[in-house]
Amino acid sequence: MKETIENAYRLKADQADVDLQSALKAFVEALNDGSIRAAEPGENGWQVNAWVKKGILLLFRYGMMSDMSIDDNFRFFDKATIPLKPLSTDNRVRIVPGGSSIRTGAYLAPGVIMMPPSYVNIGAYVGTNSLIDSHVLVGSCAQIGANVHLSAGVQIGGVLEPIGSLPVIVDDEAMVGGNCGIFEGTIIGRRAVIGTGVNLNRSTPVYDCVNEAVIRAVSGAPLEIPANAVVVPGSRPVTSQFGRTNGLSVATPLIIKYRDEKTDAATALEDALR
């Protein structure tokens, strides 16, 4: 499958082999059942599977426009290669009624709960027993671990291009608070807690007040929030003359502590809701 996709990606659209459609169908099925992923953990950290991203882009390239309307009032048009994800109760994923959508090629493990309205895009992977709360976006190729809580209004950015770029990763048992934005080039470590309203991307410096260090993305690597870190919104002054004169500051995420028993109690998922 990898070889077929790599070869097709190098060709122009009108040079594709007639067997490519069957290969792409098998590719989508493998994404849907979680047997292939856009990125996965390895011995040396998270690794990008660039060929998987190429396969997703081929679905856009070779898909014909199709009428996917529900009825005359709810009209939808998209590529025939990327419909909604096929799901049944056998998948053991709880999709609460109310306007959520999951694109085909996304994997949701058994025990996932999805509150309305929310959206999971192609190439995303959501681990066992994670909660996707209302108004959450899980972007293309984002990797969400097991027992993760994505609170209401969270935006997890999608990364399809550049091909080799690491998608957004939220590791196991992390808690992302309401209205947070986690965007390209960011890894949230295992059991980290991201407080309400924090925005992170690869260019964001994070000030670790516990270890008195500044965490930044280095060349060729993502921004990594350490395991168990508790991150909250903060600010730092603009030190130019103009900034001092006008009392200006810029938003700055701060690590104020590392997770302990009190944090665990405050972030625990309610088993009764399951």
C-alpha positions in Angstrom: 0.0 0.0 0.0 2.8 2.4 0.9 4.6 1.8 -2.4 1.4 2.3 -4.4 0.7 5.6 -2.7 4.2 6.9 -3.0 4.3 6.1 -6.7 0.9 7.6 -7.4 1.8 10.8 -5.5 4.7 11.4 -7.8 2.4 11.2 -10.9 0.2 13.9 -12.4 -3.5 13.5 -12.0 -4.1 12.3 -15.5 -1.4 9.6 -15.2 -2.9 7.6 -12.4 -3.2 3.8 -12.7 -6.8 2.5 -13.1 -6.1 0.3 -10.0 -5.5 3.3 -7.8 -9.1 3.6 -6.7 -9.1 0.1 -5.2 -5.9 1.0 -3.4 -7.3 4.2 -2.0 -10.4 2.3 -0.8 -8.2 -0.1 1.1 -6.2 2.8 2.4 -9.3 4.5 3.8 -10.4 1.3 5.4 -7.0 1.0 7.1 -7.3 4.5 8.4 -10.8 3.8 9.7 -9.8 0.8 11.6 -6.7 2.4 13.1 -4.2 0.0 11.5 -2.3 2.9 9.9 -1.8 6.3 11.3 -0.4 9.7 10.1 2.0 9.6 13.1 2.8 7.1 15.8 5.0 6.8 18.9 8.4 5.1 18.5 11.6 4.5 20.4 12.8 8.0 19.6 9.5 9.8 20.1 6.7 10.5 17.7 7.4 9.8 14.0 5.5 11.1 11.0 4.2 8.6 8.4 4.5 11.0 5.5 3.1 8.4 3.0 -0.2 8.3 5.0 -0.5 12.1 4.5 0.2 11.6 0.8 -2.6 9.0 0.6 -5.0 11.5 2.2 -4.0 14.2 -0.3 -4.6 11.6 -3.2 -8.2 11.2 -1.9 -8.7 14.9 -2.6 -6.9 14.7 -6.0 -8.8 11.8 -7.4 -12.2 12.2 -5.8 -15.1 13.4 -8.0 -17.7 15.8 -6.6 -20.7 14.0 -5.2 -24.1 15.0 -3.9 -24.2 14.0 -0.2 -27.4 15.8 0.7 -29.7 14.5 3.4 -32.8 16.0 1.9 -33.8 19.2 0.0 -33.2 21.3 3.1 -29.8 20.0 4.1 -27.6 20.1 1.0 -24.0 18.9 1.1 -21.4 18.4 -1.7 -18.0 16.8 -1.3 -15.5 14.5 -2.9 -16.9 11.0 -3.3 -13.7 9.6 -1.8 -14.2 11.3 1.5 -17.8 10.7 2.8 -18.7 10.5 6.4 -17.2 7.7 8.5 -19.2 4.5 8.5 -20.1 3.7 12.1 -22.4 1.3 14.0 -23.0 0.3 17.6 -20.3 -2.4 17.0 -17.7 0.3 17.1 -18.7 1.1 20.7 -18.3 4.8 20.1 -20.9 7.1 21.7 -22.0 9.8 19.3 -24.6 12.0 21.1 -27.2 13.3 18.7 -27.0 17.0 17.7 -25.0 17.8 14.7 -21.5 16.2 15.0 -19.6 14.8 12.0 -16.8 12.4 11.6 -15.1 12.2 8.2 -14.1 8.9 6.8 -10.4 8.0 7.4 -10.6 9.1 11.1 -10.2 6.5 13.9 -12.2 6.6 17.1 -11.4 3.9 19.5 -14.0 2.0 21.6 -15.2 4.1 24.6 -14.8 7.5 22.9 -17.6 9.9 23.7 -18.4 12.7 21.2 -20.7 15.5 22.4 -22.6 17.7 19.9 -21.7 19.7 17.9 -18.2 18.5 17.2 -16.1 17.5 14.2 -13.3 15.0 13.6 -11.4 15.3 10.3 -9.7 12.7 8.1 -6.5 11.2 9.4 -7.2 11.9 13.0 -6.8 9.3 15.7 -8.7 9.4 19.0 -7.7 6.8 21.7 -9.8 4.7 24.0 -12.2 6.4 26.4 -11.4 9.9 25.4 -14.0 12.6 25.6 -14.6 15.1 22.8 -16.8 17.8 24.3 -19.2 20.3 22.5 -17.8 22.6 19.8 -14.5 20.7 19.6 -12.5 20.4 16.4 -10.1 17.6 16.0 -8.1 18.6 12.9 -6.8 16.4 10.1 -4.1 13.9 11.2 -4.2 15.1 14.9 -3.3 12.3 17.3 -5.3 12.1 20.5 -4.3 9.5 23.1 -6.4 7.4 25.5 -8.4 8.9 28.4 -7.9 12.4 27.1 -10.5 15.1 27.9 -10.9 17.8 25.2 -13.2 20.3 26.9 -15.8 22.5 25.2 -14.6 24.8 22.5 -11.2 23.2 22.1 -9.5 23.6 18.7 -6.9 20.9 17.7 -5.3 22.1 14.6 -4.9 20.0 11.5 -1.7 19.4 9.6 -1.6 17.8 6.1 1.1 19.9 4.6 4.0 20.2 4.6 4.0 16.4 4.3 6.8 15.8 6.8 5.4 18.1 9.5 4.4 16.5 12.7 0.7 16.8 13.4 -0.7 18.0 16.7 -0.4 15.4 19.4 -2.2 15.1 22.7 -0.8 12.2 24.7 -2.6 9.8 27.0 -4.6 11.1 30.0 -4.1 14.8 29.2 -6.7 17.4 30.0 -7.3 20.3 27.6 -9.4 23.1 29.1 -12.3 25.0 27.5 -11.6 27.3 24.5 -7.9 26.2 24.2 -6.2 26.2 20.8 -3.5 23.6 20.2 -2.0 24.2 16.7 0.7 23.0 14.4 4.0 21.7 15.8 2.8 21.1 19.3 3.0 17.9 21.5 1.1 17.8 24.8 2.8 15.4 27.1 1.1 12.5 29.0 -1.1 13.6 31.8 -0.5 17.3 31.2 -3.2 19.8 32.0 -3.8 22.8 29.7 -5.8 25.4 31.5 -8.8 27.2 30.0 -8.0 29.7 27.2 -4.4 28.7 26.6 -3.2 28.9 23.0 -0.1 27.0 21.9 1.7 26.6 18.6 5.3 25.9 17.5 6.4 29.5 17.9 5.0 29.9 21.5 7.5 30.2 24.3 6.3 28.5 27.5 7.7 29.7 30.8 8.2 26.9 33.3 8.0 28.6 36.7 8.7 25.4 38.6 12.1 24.7 36.9 12.8 28.3 36.0 13.3 27.5 32.3 11.8 28.6 29.0 10.5 25.8 26.7 10.7 26.5 23.0 10.6 24.5 19.8 14.0 24.0 18.4 15.0 23.7 14.7 13.3 20.7 13.1 11.4 19.8 16.3 8.0 20.6 17.8 7.0 22.5 21.0 6.7 19.9 23.7 4.8 20.4 26.9 6.3 18.1 29.5 4.4 15.2 31.0 2.2 16.2 34.0 2.8 20.0 33.4 -0.1 22.3 34.4 -0.2 25.2 32.0 -2.3 28.4 32.5 -2.6 31.7 30.7 -0.1 34.4 31.7 1.5 37.5 30.4 4.9 39.2 30.2 5.6 42.9 29.6 6.6 44.4 26.3 10.0 45.8 27.2 10.4 48.4 24.4 10.0 52.1 25.3 6.6 52.1 23.6 5.6 49.0 25.5 6.6 50.4 28.9 5.0 53.8 28.2 1.7 52.2 27.4 1.8 49.4 29.9 1.6 46.7 27.2 2.1 42.9 27.7 1.8 39.8 25.6 0.0 36.6 26.4 2.4 33.9 27.7 1.5 30.3 28.8 3.0 29.5 32.2 3.7 26.1 33.8 2.7 26.8 37.4 3.0 23.3 38.8 3.2 19.6 37.9 0.3 17.3 38.3 -0.5 16.0 41.8 -3.4 14.3 43.6 -5.4 17.6 43.9 -5.0 18.1 40.1 -6.1 14.5 39.5 -9.3 15.0 41.5 -10.1 18.3 39.7 -9.7 16.8 36.2 -11.2 13.3 36.7 -13.8 12.3 34.1 -17.2 11.5 35.6 -17.7 7.8 35.3 -21.4 8.3 35.8 -21.6 10.0 32.4 -20.5 6.9 30.7 
